[in-house]
Amino acid sequence: MIEKYFFDTDCLSAFLWVREESILAALYAGKIILPAQVYIELQKVPHLQAKVDILKNRGDLRIESMETGSAEYHDYLQMTTSPEEGMRIIGRGEAAGIAMAKHRNGTLASNNLRDIRPYVEKYAISHITTGDILIEAMNAGIITETEGNSIWADMIRKRRKLPTSTFSEYLVRHEG
């Protein structure tokens, strides 16, 4: 079975902002699914949308919607409007990614751990972050640790929120 990766806006845009979307294509070509809500968010930044359109036209990613009235759409609405007690309202892109990953047996790609962690744990969804993707790229020989540090620094310069100041630091923390 082909693995599906449901990207939220923050995780995908971390790569788009630094022109490193080729890493995603190399790792996950044809397996990247962008919820329609994420695509709508990315349309607010035309050069990011243009990069997504290139990935889409090459077949590296697909943009998919939820059917109104479906179970995944119900979960999406609940997460964005009236969550269960103890859960917080989250953004549309994150909620769409979570709902789709849950109902379509995929992996959520998201960096916003504070918002998504309770849902990822509740629904037992597979989850990856930008750091995990860079580690996978390094292990696959797509990038080196030095290149990972350069990409990481570029992402931070573009105001992407990452958990450590360098990729090397993230590697050490991830091993421990």
N, C-alpha and C positions, 0 to 999 in steps of 0.2 A: 504494500500500500504506500502511496506517495504521501509523505508528510506535508502538512499545510502549515504555513506560518502566517498568522494574522498580526499585522503590524499596526501599532497606533502611531499617531502623528509624531510624537516626540522621538521614538526610536528610529523611524524611517528618516525623519528630517535631520537627525544627527549625522547620518551618512550623506544626505543630499546637500546639506550646507557646506560640507568640506569636499564635495565632488568625489566621494568614495563609494558611490552606489554600485560601482563595478564589483566591489567585495560581495555585496548582497547577491548580485547576479551570478557571480562565480559559485557561491555556496548554495543558493536556493532558487536558481532559475526555474520558472514554471511552478514554483511552490509558494510564492509570495501572494498573499491575498490581502488586498487593501479594502477594508470596509468602506462603503460609499461615504459614510460620515467623515472618515479620515481624508478621503479625496476632496470633499467639500472644504474641509479645514485648510488643506494645502493649496486650494485655489486662491486663497487670500494672498499667497506669495507666488506670483506668476512664474518666476524662474524655477521654483521647486515643482510646481505643477508641470512645467515643460519637461523636467527630468523624469517625473513619474510617467508622463505620456510616452516618452522614449522607451522606458522600461516596459510599459504596457504594449506598445507597438512591436517590440522585439519578442514579446511572449514571456518576458521574465516575471511579470506580475499580472494579476487580474484584479479588477475592481468588482466587488460583489455587494449586493444589497440583501437585506432581510425581508422576508415576506411579512407584510402587516398581518397581525393576528397570530403569527407563529409563536411557538414556545420561546425561540431565541429573541424575537421581537418583544415579547412580554418581559423577559429578563432584562433586556436593554432598557425598556421604559422604566422598570422598577429601579434599576441602578441610576438612572438619570433624573428621576422625578420623586419617587417615594420608596426609598430602600427599606429593607427590613430593619427592625430595631437593632441598634448596635453597628449598623453599616452606614457609610456616608454616601452622599450623592457624588457621583464622579462624572467626568467629562464624556461627551458623546463618543469621541473616537476610542477612548479607553473602554467604555461600556460596550460599544459595538464589537471591539476586538475580543473582549471577554466572552460575550454572549455567543459569538460565532465560534471561538475556540472551544467553548464548552459543548455546543450542540453539533459541531462538525468534527470533533475529535482532532483538534489541531494544537499548535503551540502558539502562545501569545508572545509577541515581541514588544516589550514595553519597559521603559526606564523608570516610570513613576511609581516606585514601589510603595510609597506611603499611601497612595490612593488605591492601588490595585491589590496589594498583598491580601487583605481580608477576603476579597472575592476569589483570588487565585487559590487560596487555602480552602475556602468553603467549597468551591467547585472542583478541587483537585485538578487544576489545569496545569499543563506543562508550560513553562515560562522561561524566556531568555531575555537578556538585556544587551545593550550595545557592547559592554565588556565581554559578555559570553560570546557574542558574534566575532569580536576581534580575536579572542582566544581560539575559536574554531578556525578562523582564517589563518592564524599563525600555525596551528597544528596541521592544517591542510597545505602549508607551504605557499599560501597566497601572499602573506606579508611576513616580515621578520618582526622581532620584538622592537627593534629600532624604528621600523616603519610604524608599528603600532603606537609607539610613544609620540611620534610626529603627528599621526592622525588624531590621537587623544588630545594633544596640545592644541591642534587646530579646532577640534570640537569645543574645547573649553574657551578658546578665543571667540568662537561663534556663540558663546553663552549657553552651551549645552551643559546641563547639570550631570556631572559624573561623580561617582563615589570616592575617587581618589585623585590626587593631583597628577599622577602619571600612570601609564599603562603598566609599567613594570611594578609599581606599587599594587595595582589591581591584581596582577599575576600572583604576587606574593600572598596577598590577602585571600585570593581565590583558592590557592593551594592549601592554605591553613585551615 
